[in-house]
Amino acid sequence: IEWKNIHRFSTQFDITPRSLHLPFEHDKTNPAHPDSAVRADTFRLHAEMAKNAADIGVKVLVVHPSGEPIEETDRAESMKRSKDFLFKLADLADTLDMKVAVENLPRTCLGRDASEMVELLEDPRLFACFDTNHLLLGSHADFIKAITGRILTLHVSDYDFINERHWLPGEGKI
């Protein structure tokens, strides 16, 4: 990322970048990965990006809590690893005057329903990035009620309630 160019253009056009979506790949940058070395590498990358983003005025870090697939028998351990990572990221964000928004994810990922999001957001310094297209379990209304006051940002797209589609609003069933 060319941080200096982003800063130059945003200053030139009087735009303040609000958020940065931290990078994610299921096997390479995954906060819940079973391999501690992968989690450590992920944190180092996220920390470096957070520091650069803070320097240009970004205030929100959006992060995926896991990859997939996660077997039902592994969910509790995956949740623990993810929460440890997210709490550490919240510590870093505090030092940078930033906030962390954990994105809800579909299918077997962590954060797939309201109860998992409540658990992921256990630390009051963590907030939610509600991705309307990722909610495959439960209703949008129930999800929003469960995390009321914790939604910091949104990813808005439509889908068919079967799988994420990232369609334009109005093209699906929301």
ABEGO torsion letter per residue (X at the ends): XBAAAAAAAAAAAGBBBABBBBBBBAAABBAABABAAAAAAAAAAAAAAAAAAAAAGBABBBBBABBOBBBAAAAAAAAAAAAAAAAAAAAAAAAAGBBBBBBBBBEABBGABAAAAAAAAABAABBBBBBAAABABEBAAAAAAAABGABABBBBBBBAGABBAGBBBGABAX
